[in-house]
Amino acid sequence: MKFEYQRPATLEAALKFLAAAGGDCAPLAGGTDLLVMIQEGLVGPRTVLDISRLEELKNIREEDGRIEIGALVSHGRAAAAKLLREKAALLVESCLQIGSPQIRASGTIGGNLVMASPSGDTIPALYALGAGVVLKSVTGTRTVAIEDFFTGVKKSVRRPDELLTAIVFPAPEPSARGFYNKLGQRKALAIAKVSVAALVTRKGEKVEKVRIALGAVAPTVIRAPRTEEYLAGRKLDPETIAAARSLCAGESRAITDLRSTAGYRDRMAGLLLARGLEDLL
Ligand SMILES: Cc1cc2nc3c(=O)[nH]c(=O)nc-3n(C[C@H](O)[C@H](O)[C@H](O)COP(=O)(O)OP(=O)(O)OC[C@H]3O[C@@H](n4cnc5c(N)ncnc54)[C@H](O)[C@@H]3O)c2cc1C
């Protein structure tokens, strides 16, 4: 497959190029998905726009209680970042469960989001963190709540002239604890059959707030609002966790495909939530 290759030196030049390309141009970040798709003939862009050296998209920082992660931060770098290990450990856990060390060294968080796979590992953790997705074009910048970013399997609201430049979320309260639990065919190099992320804030013994996200059980990652509502205000004890487990299984909307059956996925969604909550105890 032949394509034109461009490597702009600045973000501004990249955005101008993308605007002029009229949609027939694929940004290249880590290349772990794009190069496979090109090789398999699944996509055939006229131009590949290599953005991998744009340093301005590689920052991880906290400012005014808000954490920002540049789109080009690789899973490996995110997992090693002190700020994220201290304040967003569930995202670190999700990055560590991606592919293999080689894939984590190249693959980026921005690329994971743009692929918009319901089994993308960073996505449930970013739902639980209440993240926003920053999209930039020559005409301006917009931040879209992560739950509004995805519109279906491999579909998002990103326009072809936009680059995803960063992911932002409020720094979790110091007492907040989270987890990301994934079930795959193997322990490494396996796409999630089902995954669960949650961020729980407790006041004393009781759950004050909780955000739960389920991966690979619907066309997009989904929240589990009935389970969240049930847990709020309750003490995390074995009875509460058992009830949350069955509510969560009921909120899963899995389908049967070559990786798993719907019923198994639904039950596992409940189990992965329960295990995470038990670990928090
Ligand atoms: C062997 C293997 C194992 C894998 N295992 C896992 C796994 O366990 N879990 C998992 O979630 N994923 C897995 N993946 C998928 C992949 O590694 C991730 O989705 C990765 O995060 C993609 O990021 P990337 O930087 O490589 O994206 P790229 O391949 O560079 O790009 C992916 C897509 O996003 C677009 N794009 C990338 N960055 C931007 C941007 N900033 N703005 C606009 N568009 C952009 C590209 O044009 C392309 O369409 C695996 C892939 C392979 C090959």
The ligand as a Tripos MOL2 file, in Angstrom:
@<TRIPOS>MOLECULE
LIG
   53    58     1     0     0
SMALL
NO_CHARGES

@<TRIPOS>ATOM
      1 C1         -0.0580   -6.8170   19.4810 C.3       1 LIG1
      2 C2         -1.0310   -5.7400   19.9330 C.ar      1 LIG1
      3 C3         -1.5840   -5.8250   21.1990 C.ar      1 LIG1
      4 C4         -2.4770   -4.8310   21.6450 C.ar      1 LIG1
      5 N1         -3.0150   -4.9600   22.8820 N.ar      1 LIG1
      6 C5         -3.8940   -4.0300   23.3270 C.ar      1 LIG1
      7 C6         -4.4990   -4.1540   24.6170 C.ar      1 LIG1
      8 O1         -4.2290   -5.0830   25.3880 O.2       1 LIG1
      9 N2         -5.3800   -3.1870   24.9930 N.ar      1 LIG1
     10 C7         -5.7000   -2.1310   24.2010 C.ar      1 LIG1
     11 O2         -6.4930   -1.2910   24.6040 O.2       1 LIG1
     12 N3         -5.1480   -1.9900   22.9640 N.ar      1 LIG1
     13 C8         -4.2640   -2.9060   22.5140 C.ar      1 LIG1
     14 N4         -3.6970   -2.7890   21.2580 N.ar      1 LIG1
     15 C9         -4.0970   -1.6740   20.4060 C.3       1 LIG1
     16 C10        -3.1620   -0.4550   20.4290 C.3       1 LIG1
     17 O3         -1.8770   -0.7730   20.8560 O.3       1 LIG1
     18 C11        -3.6930    0.6890   21.2950 C.3       1 LIG1
     19 O4         -5.0060    1.0180   20.8920 O.3       1 LIG1
     20 C12        -2.8150    1.9320   21.2410 C.3       1 LIG1
     21 O5         -3.1380    2.7560   22.3220 O.3       1 LIG1
     22 C13        -2.9710    2.7400   19.9580 C.3       1 LIG1
     23 O6         -2.1570    3.8980   20.0650 O.3       1 LIG1
     24 P1         -1.1250    4.3050   18.9190 P.3       1 LIG1
     25 O7         -0.4170    5.5060   19.4100 O.co2     1 LIG1
     26 O8         -0.2640    3.1660   18.5280 O.co2     1 LIG1
     27 O9         -2.1220    4.6710   17.7470 O.3       1 LIG1
     28 P2         -1.8670    4.6980   16.1760 P.3       1 LIG1
     29 O10        -1.7590    3.2930   15.6760 O.co2     1 LIG1
     30 O11        -0.7730    5.6150   15.8280 O.co2     1 LIG1
     31 O12        -3.2520    5.3410   15.7180 O.3       1 LIG1
     32 C14        -4.4900    4.6920   15.9470 C.3       1 LIG1
     33 C15        -5.6110    5.5140   15.2840 C.3       1 LIG1
     34 O13        -5.7830    6.7430   15.9470 O.3       1 LIG1
     35 C16        -5.4790    7.8600   15.1020 C.3       1 LIG1
     36 N5         -4.7370    8.7760   15.9670 N.ar      1 LIG1
     37 C17        -3.7100    8.4470   16.7960 C.ar      1 LIG1
     38 N6         -3.3890    9.4850   17.5650 N.ar      1 LIG1
     39 C18        -4.2110   10.5090   17.2190 C.ar      1 LIG1
     40 C19        -4.3590   11.8450   17.6800 C.ar      1 LIG1
     41 N7         -3.5940   12.3450   18.6640 N.pl3     1 LIG1
     42 N8         -5.3260   12.6190   17.1180 N.ar      1 LIG1
     43 C20        -6.1010   12.1170   16.1220 C.ar      1 LIG1
     44 N9         -6.0100   10.8560   15.6600 N.ar      1 LIG1
     45 C21        -5.0750   10.0640   16.2000 C.ar      1 LIG1
     46 C22        -4.7020    7.2720   13.9340 C.3       1 LIG1
     47 O14        -4.8710    8.0160   12.7450 O.3       1 LIG1
     48 C23        -5.3290    5.8840   13.8390 C.3       1 LIG1
     49 O15        -6.5740    5.9430   13.1770 O.3       1 LIG1
     50 C24        -2.8020   -3.7660   20.7920 C.ar      1 LIG1
     51 C25        -2.2170   -3.6710   19.5150 C.ar      1 LIG1
     52 C26        -1.3400   -4.6460   19.0830 C.ar      1 LIG1
     53 C27        -0.7260   -4.5370   17.7150 C.3       1 LIG1
@<TRIPOS>BOND
     1     1     2 1
     2     2     3 ar
     3     2    52 ar
     4     3     4 ar
     5     4     5 ar
     6     4    50 ar
     7     5     6 ar
     8     6     7 ar
     9     6    13 1
    10     7     8 2
    11     7     9 ar
    12     9    10 ar
    13    10    11 2
    14    10    12 ar
    15    12    13 ar
    16    13    14 ar
    17    14    15 1
    18    14    50 ar
    19    15    16 1
    20    16    17 1
    21    16    18 1
    22    18    19 1
    23    18    20 1
    24    20    21 1
    25    20    22 1
    26    22    23 1
    27    23    24 1
    28    24    25 2
    29    24    26 1
    30    24    27 1
    31    27    28 1
    32    28    29 2
    33    28    30 1
    34    28    31 1
    35    31    32 1
    36    32    33 1
    37    33    34 1
    38    33    48 1
    39    34    35 1
    40    35    36 1
    41    35    46 1
    42    36    37 ar
    43    36    45 ar
    44    37    38 ar
    45    38    39 ar
    46    39    40 ar
    47    39    45 ar
    48    40    41 1
    49    40    42 ar
    50    42    43 ar
    51    43    44 ar
    52    44    45 ar
    53    46    47 1
    54    46    48 1
    55    48    49 1
    56    50    51 ar
    57    51    52 ar
    58    52    53 1
@<TRIPOS>SUBSTRUCTURE
     1 LIG1         1 GROUP 0 **** ****
